[in-house]
């Protein structure tokens, strides 16, 4: 685990090679097909034969499993991730969960009981017309506790939280889940590692990676998504790269403004990721790969 641009994907890949592992991606945007550059997917291909995404011959589960605009939430992730864990262990390999969506990781590690609330199309249509500020205020009134730890700039999650509140009264929170299910999933032993990185270095990495994404054709990727049926509204909801590039392509902002606002939005996103992760006292924070590898070696010998 760790903030965006901290080097999670490369560390997980090296660990998989070293310890005969397979990777389970815990990234709420990498589940979508054709969203490669903007989500920072590792280079790879989809293997039709093995029905899995391969990068450097290492299987990566939960990448490219949904189409853009398809409903895919934490409940879907938990089901598929647990299935992948069973499959990987069944082959005598080590499952390695890697990603920055802390809520999704907690769902598996803490065996969170996800409320089964079906989408409400009529309610969603009403909520979609509201601004982020209006949605956040509404959630604060319905469930102040959930509002306190949600990404207030993520419309998808705000709408879903309100939807759950309307259906069952409130969104079961992180602390409640921990109390109900214990500090971890009792079926498995987990080693939780966070990549430790100084703020200045992280900001520099964010800028470097952002420049690389523009050079790789991120604007063309977003344009292609729209031409193939993905709405501007949906990409606005998905946020970050897709939100700001969409606004640029609709002539709402200049290229300079797009780049600047996206950079600061990613920095704020990284801060929110760290706020979430720091609540988890089980995470061991390590700043270099050799330290991570040593910790994993010790864990696997137990």
Phi, psi and omega per residue, in radians:
X1 nan 2.951 3.137
X2 2.660 2.977 3.128
X3 -1.225 2.866 3.099
X4 -0.986 2.471 3.117
X5 1.304 0.147 -3.094
X6 -1.440 -0.227 3.102
X7 1.826 0.422 -3.109
X8 -1.101 -0.833 -3.032
X9 -1.087 -0.760 -3.127
X10 -1.204 -0.648 3.112
X11 -1.141 -0.765 3.138
X12 -1.092 -0.685 3.140
X13 -1.100 -0.776 3.123
X14 -1.138 -0.685 3.112
X15 -1.126 -0.697 3.140
X16 -1.105 -0.700 3.105
X17 -1.158 -0.733 -3.064
X18 -1.249 -0.695 -2.977
X19 -2.006 0.386 3.097
X20 0.980 0.986 -3.069
X21 -1.992 2.957 2.973
X22 -2.257 2.599 -2.991
X23 -1.803 2.409 3.020
X24 -1.961 1.972 -3.114
X25 -1.323 2.235 3.085
X26 -1.993 1.121 -3.130
X27 -2.241 2.099 -3.000
X28 -1.212 -0.140 3.126
X29 -1.951 -0.401 -3.139
X30 -1.296 -0.118 3.055
X31 -1.203 -0.354 -3.028
X32 -1.554 2.353 3.103
X33 -1.236 2.648 3.065
X34 1.156 0.143 3.041
X35 -1.972 1.392 -2.960
X36 -1.790 -0.944 -3.061
X37 -1.229 -0.832 -3.082
X38 -1.157 -0.428 3.135
X39 -1.667 -0.155 3.122
X40 1.265 0.604 3.093
X41 -1.099 2.540 3.046
X42 -1.165 2.598 3.104
X43 -1.090 2.362 -3.136
X44 -3.140 -3.003 -3.136
X45 -2.395 2.710 3.054
X46 -1.531 2.160 3.120
X47 -1.598 1.925 3.125
X48 -1.137 -0.631 -3.101
X49 -1.131 -0.757 -3.083
X50 -1.707 -0.133 -3.115
X51 0.923 0.883 3.123
X52 -2.715 2.740 3.102
X53 -1.479 2.277 -3.120
X54 -1.989 2.275 3.011
X55 -2.257 2.105 -3.046
X56 0.901 0.688 3.100
X57 1.235 0.055 3.117
X58 -1.646 2.169 3.116
X59 -1.122 2.336 3.063
X60 -2.103 1.887 -3.138
X61 -1.443 2.708 3.102
X62 1.219 0.381 2.964
X63 -1.931 2.355 3.121
X64 1.028 0.903 -3.141
X65 -1.985 -0.005 3.140
X66 -2.515 2.692 3.061
X67 -1.529 2.629 3.050
X68 -0.919 2.447 -3.133
X69 1.373 -0.117 3.056
X70 -1.276 2.475 3.111
X71 -1.252 2.063 3.111
X72 -2.502 1.930 -3.065
X73 -2.135 -3.007 -3.066
X74 -1.068 -0.546 3.116
X75 -1.139 -0.752 3.078
X76 -1.091 -0.761 -3.123
X77 -1.057 -0.836 -3.093
X78 -1.022 -0.779 -3.139
X79 -1.056 -0.857 -3.098
X80 -1.250 -0.625 3.133
X81 -1.155 -0.737 3.127
X82 -1.159 -0.617 3.066
X83 -1.119 -0.741 3.136
X84 -1.127 -0.688 3.124
X85 -1.036 -0.801 3.137
X86 -1.072 -0.759 -3.131
X87 -1.119 -0.775 -3.104
X88 -1.143 -0.819 3.115
X89 -1.102 -0.603 3.127
X90 -1.105 -0.432 3.097
X91 -1.594 0.063 -3.132
X92 1.327 0.397 -3.126
X93 -1.904 3.013 -3.088
X94 -1.774 2.113 3.054
X95 -1.333 2.307 3.130
X96 -2.169 1.890 3.097
X97 -1.479 2.254 -3.077
X98 -2.391 2.201 3.084
X99 2.936 3.033 -3.081
X100 -1.933 0.037 3.118
X101 -1.573 1.526 -3.012
X102 -1.007 -0.646 -3.141
X103 -1.066 -0.703 3.136
X104 -1.194 -0.734 3.130
X105 -1.096 -0.776 3.111
X106 -1.025 -0.612 -3.122
X107 -1.021 -0.604 3.141
X108 -1.540 -0.879 -3.051
X109 -1.120 -0.686 -3.135
X110 -1.690 0.119 3.139
X111 0.861 0.899 -3.096
X112 -1.129 2.366 3.057
X113 -1.505 1.804 -3.079
X114 -1.395 2.222 3.113
X115 -1.128 2.277 -3.133
X116 -1.489 1.508 3.123
X117 -1.983 2.026 -3.120
X118 -1.219 2.591 3.075
X119 -1.005 2.482 3.117
X120 -1.968 1.662 -3.041
X121 -0.989 -0.697 -3.115
X122 -1.162 -0.771 3.111
X123 -1.133 -0.738 -3.129
X124 -1.074 -0.679 3.133
X125 -1.082 -0.682 3.108
X126 -1.199 -0.808 -3.080
X127 -1.170 -0.605 -3.117
X128 -1.051 -0.468 -3.121
X129 -1.390 -0.175 -3.105
X130 -1.579 2.704 3.128
X131 -1.369 2.903 3.092
X132 -0.993 -0.739 -3.110
X133 -1.106 -0.740 -3.139
X134 -1.149 -0.723 3.130
X135 -1.139 -0.739 -3.118
X136 -1.121 -0.735 3.115
X137 -1.106 -0.667 3.123
X138 -1.131 -0.747 3.125
X139 -1.156 -0.651 3.101
X140 -1.013 -0.680 3.135
X141 -1.268 -0.670 -3.107
X142 -1.317 -0.750 -3.050
X143 -2.670 1.472 -3.093
X144 -0.983 -0.584 -3.100
X145 -1.163 -0.777 3.116
X146 -1.188 -0.658 3.125
X147 -1.081 -0.494 -3.092
X148 -1.260 -0.391 -3.100
X149 -2.153 0.231 3.137
X150 -1.618 2.725 3.016
X151 -1.317 1.805 -3.026
X152 -1.216 -0.127 3.118
X153 -1.791 0.029 -3.119
X154 -1.790 1.781 -3.057
X155 -1.114 -0.641 -3.137
X156 -1.006 -0.817 -3.082
X157 -1.289 -0.605 3.088
X158 -1.107 -0.808 3.134
X159 -1.073 -0.795 -3.132
X160 -1.097 -0.726 3.140
X161 -1.098 -0.758 3.116
X162 -1.122 -0.700 3.128
X163 -1.026 -0.786 3.133
X164 -1.156 -0.752 3.123
X165 -1.019 -0.771 -3.125
X166 -1.120 -0.539 -3.071
X167 -1.486 -0.746 -3.029
X168 -2.169 0.075 3.052
X169 1.816 -0.728 3.098
X170 -2.838 2.877 3.098
X171 -1.579 2.095 3.081
X172 -0.941 2.233 -3.017
X173 -1.656 3.005 -3.053
X174 -1.019 -0.773 -3.111
X175 -1.189 -0.713 3.131
X176 -1.061 -0.783 3.126
X177 -1.027 -0.764 -3.103
X178 -1.090 -0.696 -3.137
X179 -1.193 -0.684 -3.082
X180 -1.295 -0.621 -3.001
X181 -1.965 0.058 -3.109
X182 1.488 3.114 -3.064
X183 -1.261 -0.304 -3.136
X184 -2.736 2.957 3.055
X185 -1.156 2.099 -3.044
X186 -1.286 -0.256 -3.102
X187 -1.316 -0.469 -3.091
X188 -2.293 2.754 2.956
X189 -1.700 2.232 -3.140
X190 -1.970 2.425 2.913
X191 -1.836 2.132 -3.086
X192 -1.920 2.030 -3.101
X193 -2.056 2.314 3.049
X194 -1.943 2.406 3.105
X195 -1.439 2.042 -3.109
X196 -1.510 2.230 -3.123
X197 -2.605 2.410 -3.141
X198 -1.213 2.589 -3.071
X199 -0.989 -0.779 -3.098
X200 -1.089 -0.789 3.136
X201 -1.124 -0.700 3.139
X202 -1.102 -0.784 3.134
X203 -1.062 -0.662 3.104
X204 -1.154 -0.685 3.117
X205 -1.170 -0.672 3.110
X206 -1.068 -0.798 3.137
X207 -1.114 -0.762 -3.134
X208 -1.102 -0.785 -3.112
X209 -1.196 -0.605 3.124
X210 -1.147 -0.767 3.090
X211 -1.042 -0.713 -3.136
X212 -1.118 -0.676 -3.131
X213 -1.155 -0.684 3.079
X214 -1.138 -0.714 3.119
X215 -1.124 -0.550 -3.104
X216 -1.370 -0.200 3.078
X217 1.870 0.594 -3.106
X218 -1.098 -0.633 3.126
X219 -1.125 -0.732 3.105
X220 -1.106 -0.664 3.116
X221 -1.060 -0.803 -3.132
X222 -1.148 -0.730 3.104
X223 -1.056 -0.742 3.136
X224 -1.132 -0.704 3.101
X225 -1.031 -0.780 -3.127
X226 -1.152 -0.730 -3.140
X227 -1.139 -0.397 -3.135
X228 -1.753 0.304 2.966
X229 1.893 -0.118 3.110
X230 -1.372 2.149 -3.034
X231 -1.318 2.686 3.044
X232 -1.052 -0.662 -3.091
X233 -1.080 -0.724 -3.133
X234 -1.174 -0.720 3.138
X235 -1.190 -0.555 3.035
X236 -1.065 -0.728 -3.135
X237 -1.195 -0.657 -3.126
X238 -1.134 -0.559 2.962
X239 1.525 -3.069 3.118
X240 0.811 -2.162 -3.036
X241 -0.943 -0.740 -3.064
X242 -1.247 -0.602 3.095
X243 -1.151 -0.891 -3.012
X244 -1.308 -0.641 3.082
X245 -1.179 -0.658 3.092
X246 -1.056 -0.767 3.132
X247 -1.104 -0.675 3.107
X248 -1.131 -0.776 -3.116
X249 -1.186 -0.351 3.073
X250 -1.643 0.173 3.122
X251 1.077 0.527 3.098
X252 -1.510 -0.446 3.127
X253 -2.485 2.839 3.104
X254 -1.422 2.918 3.108
X255 -1.117 -0.700 3.132
X256 -1.074 -0.792 3.138
X257 -1.139 -0.695 3.117
X258 -1.018 -0.860 -3.104
X259 -1.106 -0.752 -3.108
X260 -1.159 -0.840 -3.086
X261 -1.184 -0.625 3.114
X262 -1.145 -0.754 3.126
X263 -0.999 -0.855 -3.117
X264 -1.222 -0.548 3.096
X265 -1.148 -0.700 3.121
X266 -1.170 -0.689 3.098
X267 -1.056 -0.791 3.123
X268 -1.144 -0.625 3.090
X269 -1.098 -0.755 3.119
X270 -1.070 -0.662 3.102
X271 -1.130 -0.712 3.125
X272 -1.160 -0.653 3.090
X273 -1.054 -0.787 -3.117
X274 -1.170 -0.644 3.090
X275 -1.027 -0.765 3.130
X276 -1.147 -0.845 -3.051
X277 -1.160 -0.589 -3.092
X278 -1.190 -0.279 3.058
X279 -1.210 -0.413 -3.054
X280 -1.578 1.859 -3.082
X281 -1.386 -0.085 3.120
X282 -1.429 -0.264 -3.085
X283 -1.300 2.300 3.031
X284 -1.707 2.103 -3.073
X285 -1.632 2.136 -3.084
X286 -2.287 2.438 -3.009
X287 -1.732 -0.167 -3.137
X288 -2.404 2.763 -3.045
X289 -1.134 -0.694 -3.114
X290 -1.049 -0.657 3.099
X291 -1.152 -0.677 3.106
X292 -1.117 -0.801 -3.121
X293 -1.073 -0.718 3.127
X294 -1.104 -0.716 -3.133
X295 -1.137 -0.705 3.133
X296 -1.168 -0.724 3.141
X297 -1.054 -0.760 3.118
X298 -1.098 -0.755 -3.110
X299 -1.099 -0.742 -3.074
X300 -1.285 -0.292 3.121
X301 -1.449 -0.269 -3.075
X302 -1.146 nan nan
